[in-house]
C-alpha cells in the first residue's frame, strides 16, 4: 500500500519533558484525517514533525515514500490564524505569492509571470480573486483562512496540513472551508488538527486521537475507553443539529458518595 506520511516510533522531548512518545502513524494517499485531543496533547508538535520543523529524538519520518528532506516539498501547511500577523502591510495576492519564494531574495524582488498566474488561478478557484488587492487586515476570519489555504496550494503539494483551520471563523465559513477541503481531498492527502467535532462525522474519512501517545487511528466510531484515555471523560457528538454519535455511548456514572 502507498502511504503519504509514515511516522515510525516518533518521540519528541522539550528538555526532559516528553511531548510525543513512540508515535506510529501511517496516512494513506488521499486520506482525509482528523487529529483530535486535548490542549497540550502534542497535536501541533506532530504537524511540525511531519513538516520537518521539529527533529524527533527517536524515530523516522517518511513522506511520499522518501526520508529525504526534498520530500518536504510535497507538503503545504496552513497555520492557525492566530499565528498570522493581520496588521502586516501586505495584500492578498502577495501573501499567496510568498509561497513561491525560493533562495535569497531582496527588497526589490519581482515575481515571475508564471508565479503570478498560478497565484491568481488559485485565488479564483477559492473565490478570492476579487479580494487580491485587499490588505489582509481587512479580511474576515473565513476569508483570511481561505487565503492561507490558497498560499499552501500555490506549490501544488500532494499533502495539505492544517492546524485548527476553523478556530476563529463563524459557522457558515466553517462549512465553506471544509467543503473546499473535501473537494481538494479528491487529489490530495488532507491532515487537519481540530477541536471541531462536528467536522468529524461530516467530512473526515478517519480519525487519530492524540494525547502525547497515539491512542487510535482509523474508524471514526470510537470506544469509550479510548475517549477516557485521551480526554479524561466520555465525549458525544451532535453534528449540524442532528444526533450523530461518533463516540460510543456514555456509561452511567455511579455516585458512591
Secondary structure, 3 states (H helix, E strand, C coil): CCEEEEEEEEEEEECCEEEEEEEEEEEECCCEEEEECCCCCCHHHHHHHHHCCCCCCEEEEEECCECCHHHHHHEEEECCHHHCCCCCCCEHHHHHHHHHCCCCCCCCCCCCHHHHHHHHHHHHHCCCHHHCCCEHHHCCHHHHHHHHHHHHHCCCCCEEEEECCCCCCCHHHHHHHHHHHHHHCCCCEEEEECCCHHHHHHCCCEEEEECCCEEEEECCCECHHHHHHHHCCCCCCEECCEECCCECCCCCCCCCC
